[in-house]
Amino acid sequence: MATLIMWACFAIDLDHLLATPMFDPTRCSINFHPLHSYYAIAVYAALSFWKPSRILGIGLLIHILADSVDCLMM
C-alpha cells in the first residue's frame, strides 16, 4: 500500500498541464506550478507529521526534493 501511495505522489505533476508552454526545460517548477508552490510544500510537510497521512506527505516531499534537484542542475 505504501508503494502505491508513493507512486500516486507523481500525480502532483498534473499541474504542469496548466502551464504555457507545458514543458520548458529552462523553467524551475518549484514555486511556478500551483502544486509546487511554497504554500503547497508547507502543507506536504504538515501532512508528514500527521500519522494517517505520513506516507503521502513524505512521498510528496520526496517529489518536491527531486524537482528541486532539477532546478539546481540548471
Summary of the structure (lengths in Angstrom):
residues: 74
radius of gyration: 12.5
end to end distance: 34.5
largest distance: 37.8
contacts: 176
relative contact order: 0.18
helix: 72%
strand: 0%
